[in-house]
């Protein structure tokens, strides 16, 4: 294809996006669009399956049968999200195995928040309330993103995430209406998860490398800083309702803007965790690699068995 | 307690679901594929759901102001009535599927009978469970076939699991005092009568999976009377951790 033809296709493609048409897997797309989508969707899928680990950590110790069932269902939903997102990614011509390899080798990233440990039951509340809360703010705009398979997966993901967020808040509410030990547990969880949740919305606009292109392709509708402000403005009144204190002495309602001003985020910590030096980076990846390696004989057996069955079918047919 | 036999009878059934659900829950996120993780979690969720229905009923008839959580979390080890089979650890995926299948076949036979119990509540819980457990059995049975008749390595591993788990199967058919009393009242199931169908079905599937049926004369038992394996204490330490550390709180 000549450069001119490609340019022409690109123009048609960009015009389709501008008209809010969905791009489907078999449609022509610029190579950069394909790569960016593989990167973002797989990063999202990896975050779902790595995110199963910190919460899975509390399934066996959930404090009541009702909570155990709800947590199992939540972690199962996350596995389901991983599955649709990997499938959406596979439509772009990459296999799940390749994507796993990228995760295991450290080449692909996942949400850094999952590199923090879950130390008490209240962390199950804080993750639902804050981490899923921040995730929703990030993800709702993606329901209208330009790539069809991703947009459709996100509609379902967001519905479930919003249920998880309410469930997390309800765990916190129960703790805050409980004994002093329970309330202390809730406050401690908020103290540990607040700042990482703010970081989860991504680096400041000045440092965010992908924003401009992503905005054009509707992979992003608002900047990281705007999303962060939206999250803070939404969450502070919820903390008040719980009777918990946000661990930020500089947090204050700005009467002029109607938004909350907040203290400086420790971006050194953020980059440290992104670069692999958070409290649980090694454990998380080791757990994923171990699950994959220990499961190799199982997957091989399934393939071998299926091949034998096919052979038998052919023999019968002959 | 007026209904002591009925109470013990319910726990005898429900404790199996609780402990097996707990074991499967430990695996969540660590399975060989995303699909098996989803299925394993789903089975765990079904089992915990069944446990809750049974315990809620047991709590109601106890007349002691108990809750489902008191029953689930606040007994001593000797008070749990599950069979030894379900508390066996997740040694590898062959053990997980072996344990599951060897229990599922029994579980479905039991619920198929229990749905005709004179006790309306037990009959209703059983009826609801049948659909779920039929799926569990199909899932675990399919995996036994894949692993048994897969690669050389998988055949060896699956056989190892079956050999190790087989000694726990006979206990499934032991009649406890509560079982006998409830059978007499037309409420309970005579599990000793399920034995023949059980071994026939299991033997057929294992043979299809190219696995050998262990030939042994000695079987392990004791769980139904609260005498468990060494694994059980650790399982309960996890299960009971929150309720023991923070007593009398609402979650």
Interface residues (C-beta under 8 A of the other chain):
Chain A: X49 X52 X53 X56 X59 X60 X61 X62 X63 X64 X65 X66 X67 X68 X69 X72 X73 X75 X76 X79 X80 X82 X83 X86 X121 X171 X174 X178 X179 X181 X182 X287 X290 X291 X292 X294 X295 X296 X297 X298 X299 X300 X301 X302 X304 X305 X306 X308
Chain B: X22 X25 X26 X28 X29 X30 X31 X32 X33 X34 X35 X36 X37 X38 X41 X42 X44 X45 X48 X49 X51 X52 X55 X68 X69 X72 X73 X92 X93 X145 X146 X147 X149 X150 X151 X153 X154 X157 X238 X239 X241 X242 X243 X246 X249 X250 X251
